[in-house]
Amino acid sequence: MLKACEQPLTSAYDVAVLDLDGVVYVGQDAVDGAAEALNAAQSGGMHLAFVTNNAARPPSVVGDHLRELGIDARDEDVVTSAQAAARLMAGQLPEGSRVFLMGGEGLDLALRERGLVPVTSGTDDVAGVVQGYGPDILWKQVMQGATLVRSGLPWVASNTDMTIPTPSGVAPGNGAAVRMVAEFAEREPQVAGKPERPLFEETLTRVGGERPVVIGDRLDTDIAGAVTMGWDSLLVLTGVTGLDELVCAGKDERPTFIAPGLAGLSEAHQAPEVTDDGVRLGGWSATVQEGGLTVSGEGSEADWWRVVADTAWTHLDAEGQPVATDRVTPPR
C-alpha cells in the first residue's frame, strides 16, 4: 500500500532518480509544470539524476534538450541505459574488442568510452552484440545482429520497454525489437536498463546519493526497478500509466507515492486510511461493490488517485483479479 511522508519529498530524499520520457517531457515538449518543479527541487537542495532507458541519444544531447526546456540540468547528471549497457559489455570483453551495434549514436559513444569498437557491418572478429533503440537502424543491421546473437555471442540489450510515449500516442519501443531477435535466436539478452539493476547502479556511481527516490511514469520499468533496488518511488501520471494499468499493479510494481505530476516532489504525502467500510483520504471515499470500483466525495486529484490505488490493490490481493473501473472517471 501507499506510504505517508510528513515532509516534502525534496527534504526526505537527497537524490531524485528521474525518468525522462513521460515524466519530464513527451517528444520534444516539456510536461506541464516539469521545469518549474525540478528547478524548485534543486533550489531546495535535492540532487537530480536524469535517467533514461532511451539509448539513442548521448548525455550531452539529452542535457541540451533539458536546458532548452528551461531545466537547470548538467550533462554529467544524465545517465542512460547505453552507458549501463556499455559497462556490462566491457566487463565481459577485452579492451579494443569489436562489438556489433544495433542502435544509435548514444550506444556508439558509450561503447567507445569503455574502450570497445562498435561496428555496424561485417561480422569478422566481432566479440559481442549490443542492441538499443535507434530510429535509423537498417533492416540489414538487424539481420546481421540477430544472426550473431544466434551464434551465441554475448548479447546486451539497453532496455526492453515494449512501448514509448510519443506526441501522437504510444509507439513500439526497443523491447519489441529485442523480442523479435530473442525469438529468432532462441535465447534471452542481458538487460542493462530499468527495471534491472545495472542502470540504477550506474546512476549512483555517476551521480552519488544516499537516500534516492525513483520518479517514473511506468510501473513495469521505473517502479518495478525501484522495488528491485529496495528504493522508494513516486509514480507520476503524465506518461503511459493510467487507471487501467494502476489497478492491475502487482506487489512488485507498486509505488511508494502517487502524484498527478512532478509538483508532488515538493509536497508531503498522506497515506489513505483503509477500514472495513472502504478507503478514505482528503474527502474521497472508495469501495468495491459487486467487483466494481466506486468513488464518492470531493477533494484533490492526487488524493483521488491514492484512494483508488489502495482500494484496487486491496481488492486485487484479496480476490486475485483486478477491480472493474467502468463506474469511475478520473478527475482533471
Phi and psi in degrees as a GROMACS rama.xvg file:
@    title "Ramachandran Plot"
@    xaxis  label "Phi"
@    yaxis  label "Psi"
@TYPE xy
-65.9604  152.183  LEU-2
-111.573  167.101  LYS-3
-101.572  151.896  ALA-4
-138.584  113.953  CYS-5
-75.265  -12.1154  GLU-6
-121.75  162.468  GLN-7
-56.2735  147.052  PRO-8
-60.7724  -28.6223  LEU-9
-64.1654  -22.3794  THR-10
-94.0899  -30.8201  SER-11
-79.3384  -23.2311  ALA-12
-127.23  147.604  TYR-13
-97.267  -15.0401  ASP-14
-144.405  132.218  VAL-15
-98.1197  119.652  ALA-16
-91.9991  93.114  VAL-17
-93.829  124.454  LEU-18
-69.504  161.486  ASP-19
-110.25  -63.5477  LEU-20
-61.1342  120.672  ASP-21
86.8796  -6.10323  GLY-22
-117.568  -55.128  VAL-23
-95.7683  -40.0128  VAL-24
-146.814  162.129  TYR-25
-127.99  114.661  VAL-26
67.8192  -127.675  GLY-27
-93.6568  -6.64392  GLN-28
-104.716  141.893  ASP-29
-70.8531  144.254  ALA-30
-64.8986  140.024  VAL-31
-53.3585  126.213  ASP-32
81.1646  -1.89112  GLY-33
-66.1342  -47.4373  ALA-34
-61.2975  -44.2097  ALA-35
-63.1011  -42.9215  GLU-36
-65.8826  -41.7806  ALA-37
-72.7452  -40.3694  LEU-38
-65.6014  -36.4019  ASN-39
-65.8429  -39.0076  ALA-40
-62.764  -42.3826  ALA-41
-66.7318  -38.8619  GLN-42
-62.665  -29.3798  SER-43
-82.9948  0.618618  GLY-44
104.336  -0.670281  GLY-45
-81.7825  136.249  MET-46
-87.2294  137.809  HIS-47
-109.83  129.546  LEU-48
-113.887  121.434  ALA-49
-95.0444  103.896  PHE-50
-118.011  124.811  VAL-51
-133.893  143.085  THR-52
-76.9443  -13.6192  ASN-53
-71.7933  115.978  ASN-54
-97.4402  4.99947  ALA-55
-76.3872  -36.1701  ALA-56
-106.902  139.474  ARG-57
-65.9533  157.693  PRO-58
-55.6824  -35.9607  PRO-59
-64.7017  -36.5698  SER-60
-69.7172  -41.15  VAL-61
-63.2634  -42.6665  VAL-62
-61.0371  -42.3541  GLY-63
-60.0754  -42.7363  ASP-64
-62.3362  -44.2394  HIS-65
-62.0808  -42.8955  LEU-66
-66.5514  -35.4855  ARG-67
-62.0832  -28.8033  GLU-68
-84.0974  0.412611  LEU-69
92.196  14.2446  GLY-70
-99.0395  131.973  ILE-71
-78.1968  86.5986  ASP-72
-121.016  142.372  ALA-73
-105.524  145.684  ARG-74
-57.5941  -38.0332  ASP-75
-70.1077  -11.0986  GLU-76
-95.2023  3.20567  ASP-77
-95.4354  124.965  VAL-78
-126.241  127.929  VAL-79
-117.687  160.612  THR-80
-66.2696  -21.6518  SER-81
-63.3462  -42.1873  ALA-82
-64.794  -41.4816  GLN-83
-67.2298  -38.3716  ALA-84
-65.4266  -41.3541  ALA-85
-64.2712  -39.0324  ALA-86
-63.8771  -42.0222  ARG-87
-60.1151  -45.9842  LEU-88
-69.364  -40.1785  MET-89
-64.2783  -26.4596  ALA-90
-73.2198  -8.66011  GLY-91
-114.654  -10.5179  GLN-92
-128.718  151.947  LEU-93
-66.9986  152.828  PRO-94
-59.1468  140.425  GLU-95
89.6741  -1.24874  GLY-96
-67.2853  146.606  SER-97
-85.6899  130.421  ARG-98
-123.285  126.601  VAL-99
-75.4497  129.458  PHE-100
-107.962  120.894  LEU-101
-111.62  85.3922  MET-102
178.82  -169.678  GLY-103
-107.567  -160.977  GLY-104
-61.9935  -35.8523  GLU-105
-60.9218  -44.1546  GLY-106
-69.2089  -39.1602  LEU-107
-57.6425  -49.1882  ASP-108
-65.2962  -42.0388  LEU-109
-63.4718  -39.4715  ALA-110
-65.7145  -42.7735  LEU-111
-62.924  -37.7028  ARG-112
-64.4158  -23.4798  GLU-113
-94.7245  8.09751  ARG-114
82.0575  16.0377  GLY-115
-101.972  162.724  LEU-116
-116.411  102.445  VAL-117
-75.3665  139.037  PRO-118
-132.257  151.317  VAL-119
-122.989  5.09478  THR-120
-153.269  156.007  SER-121
75.0052  142.169  GLY-122
-122.352  5.44436  THR-123
-67.2361  132.783  ASP-124
62.5836  16.889  ASP-125
-73.3237  132.724  VAL-126
-108.037  -10.0172  ALA-127
-167.618  169.901  GLY-128
-131.158  132.306  VAL-129
-122.024  133.251  VAL-130
-126.267  130.907  GLN-131
-155.928  169.615  GLY-132
-64.3529  134.117  TYR-133
-152.497  117.969  GLY-134
-65.0297  -16.8771  PRO-135
-113.071  19.6354  ASP-136
-65.6608  133.052  ILE-137
-85.1219  150.087  LEU-138
-61.0795  -34.8374  TRP-139
-65.7251  -29.3416  LYS-140
-65.5916  -42.8503  GLN-141
-61.9266  -42.8921  VAL-142
-64.0591  -45.5605  MET-143
-64.3423  -44.2753  GLN-144
-63.3427  -42.3161  GLY-145
-63.3473  -38.2876  ALA-146
-64.162  -41.16  THR-147
-64.9689  -40.0448  LEU-148
-61.2965  -42.6845  VAL-149
-64.9009  -24.9989  ARG-150
-75.5708  -11.1587  SER-151
105.246  4.84065  GLY-152
-65.3572  153.941  LEU-153
-53.3811  135.498  PRO-154
-134.122  118.723  TRP-155
-117.889  128.703  VAL-156
-103.291  134.604  ALA-157
-63.4366  -36.6857  SER-158
-166.913  169.147  ASN-159
-128.05  31.714  THR-160
-60.9127  123.267  ASP-161
-76.8775  -24.0245  MET-162
-136.135  158.896  THR-163
-135.138  144.501  ILE-164
-78.9924  138.943  PRO-165
-134.303  163.957  THR-166
-58.1104  -25.3056  PRO-167
-97.7956  4.08624  SER-168
126.924  -176.368  GLY-169
-74.6113  134.992  VAL-170
-127.154  163.399  ALA-171
-62.5191  138.388  PRO-172
-103.27  -171.452  GLY-173
-61.4101  -30.0236  ASN-174
-59.6521  -31.2741  GLY-175
-65.4255  -40.6496  ALA-176
-70.739  -37.2149  ALA-177
-62.2623  -41.2075  VAL-178
-64.2684  -37.1556  ARG-179
-62.1948  -46.1562  MET-180
-66.4196  -40.8389  VAL-181
-62.3515  -40.9009  ALA-182
-68.4256  -37.6365  GLU-183
-67.2738  -43.9108  PHE-184
-85.1081  -12.7099  ALA-185
58.6453  44.8113  GLU-186
-158.328  168.992  ARG-187
-113.945  149.928  GLU-188
-85.6554  165.869  PRO-189
-79.3708  133.803  GLN-190
-112.155  126.894  VAL-191
-91.1344  -34.0608  ALA-192
-84.4568  179.746  GLY-193
-60.2303  139.765  LYS-194
-93.4867  11.2621  PRO-195
-76.6807  166.496  GLU-196
-72.4173  -32.6088  ARG-197
-54.3111  -42.4563  PRO-198
-68.4367  -37.9072  LEU-199
-66.9575  -41.6262  PHE-200
-65.1916  -39.0765  GLU-201
-60.54  -37.6342  GLU-202
-64.0164  -50.1633  THR-203
-68.7114  -31.4365  LEU-204
-62.6572  -40.9147  THR-205
-84.6954  -36.9355  ARG-206
-105.798  -31.3675  VAL-207
85.5769  -179.898  GLY-208
125.102  148.563  GLY-209
-117.773  -22.6811  GLU-210
-128.95  74.6685  ARG-211
-79.8066  148.972  PRO-212
-129.616  130.988  VAL-213
-88.1953  131.73  VAL-214
-115.434  120.93  ILE-215
-154.626  169.894  GLY-216
-111.693  -5.42336  ASP-217
-113.231  132.026  ARG-218
-74.3676  -38.4693  LEU-219
-82.155  -9.76463  ASP-220
-121.504  -64.8086  THR-221
-63.0537  -54.918  ASP-222
-74.237  -42.1744  ILE-223
-61.9631  -36.5639  ALA-224
-64.838  -40.3939  GLY-225
-61.7622  -41.6489  ALA-226
-62.0232  -42.8431  VAL-227
-58.6266  -40.839  THR-228
-81.3858  -13.4121  MET-229
77.7327  24.262  GLY-230
-101.686  153.793  TRP-231
-74.2851  162.775  ASP-232
-148.925  154.427  SER-233
-121.933  120.078  LEU-234
-89.8931  125.291  LEU-235
-107.573  146.8  VAL-236
-104.281  41.757  LEU-237
-107.892  3.28741  THR-238
-123.349  -125.014  GLY-239
-89.6973  -12.2591  VAL-240
-90.8167  123.308  THR-241
-123.556  -163.699  GLY-242
-61.1813  -45.4048  LEU-243
-62.873  -38.5232  ASP-244
-72.1788  -39.7466  GLU-245
-63.0438  -44.5179  LEU-246
-70.69  -15.4106  VAL-247
-94.7216  0.895031  CYS-248
-66.4246  122.984  ALA-249
-77.0422  176.689  GLY-250
-63.4221  -24.8786  LYS-251
-90.0004  7.69552  ASP-252
-130.831  21.1037  GLU-253
-101.215  130.644  ARG-254
-76.5395  163.1  PRO-255
-77.0785  -37.2005  THR-256
-135.761  158.204  PHE-257
-133.033  140.293  ILE-258
-148.969  150.94  ALA-259
-61.1535  -32.0013  PRO-260
-157.32  -169.818  GLY-261
-69.9771  -11.7791  LEU-262
-59.6931  -22.6759  ALA-263
-62.9329  -16.9085  GLY-264
-63.5036  -34.54  LEU-265
-93.5955  12.6923  SER-266
-115.865  151.343  GLU-267
-76.1012  155.833  ALA-268
-125.039  126.255  HIS-269
-93.3871  146.882  GLN-270
-95.0104  140.39  ALA-271
-61.4509  153.358  PRO-272
-97.3255  120.499  GLU-273
-98.4811  120.313  VAL-274
-126.906  177.948  THR-275
-66.0864  -21.2661  ASP-276
-95.0607  -2.06754  ASP-277
135.919  -162.253  GLY-278
-119.338  134.56  VAL-279
-131.632  146.535  ARG-280
-170.126  129.042  LEU-281
54.441  35.5938  GLY-282
97.3188  -10.6895  GLY-283
-99.1379  146.972  TRP-284
-135.714  132.421  SER-285
-129.076  141.686  ALA-286
-141.69  171.093  THR-287
-116.857  123.025  VAL-288
-125.14  120.997  GLN-289
52.1026  41.3316  GLU-290
80.9884  1.27568  GLY-291
-115.135  142.777  GLY-292
-79.1126  134.809  LEU-293
-129.486  142.017  THR-294
-132.417  133.8  VAL-295
-133.509  164.532  SER-296
102.861  -161.151  GLY-297
-154.468  157.42  GLU-298
165.627  -157.025  GLY-299
-78.4855  156.483  SER-300
-60.1697  -41.4406  GLU-301
-61.218  -43.9558  ALA-302
-68.1292  -30.8226  ASP-303
-60.1251  -49.0514  TRP-304
-62.8408  -35.2743  TRP-305
-68.9635  -42.7055  ARG-306
-69.159  -35.113  VAL-307
-64.3951  -43.8331  VAL-308
-61.1188  -50.4493  ALA-309
-67.2087  -34.9334  ASP-310
-65.6704  -46.3042  THR-311
-65.3137  -41.9492  ALA-312
-70.2219  -35.5139  TRP-313
-61.4726  -43.1224  THR-314
-66.244  -43.6406  HIS-315
-61.4762  -42.5833  LEU-316
-67.6907  -34.2602  ASP-317
-81.5469  -38.2786  ALA-318
-104.101  -18.6609  GLU-319
80.0926  8.75973  GLY-320
-145.594  151.808  GLN-321
-68.0925  152.529  PRO-322
-75.6763  147.122  VAL-323
-74.9923  140.869  ALA-324
-118.649  13.1414  THR-325
-70.5632  -11.0377  ASP-326
-93.5523  -3.57419  ARG-327
-124.792  151.682  VAL-328
-131.608  125.193  THR-329
-59.6431  142.204  PRO-330
-73.2328  157.512  PRO-331
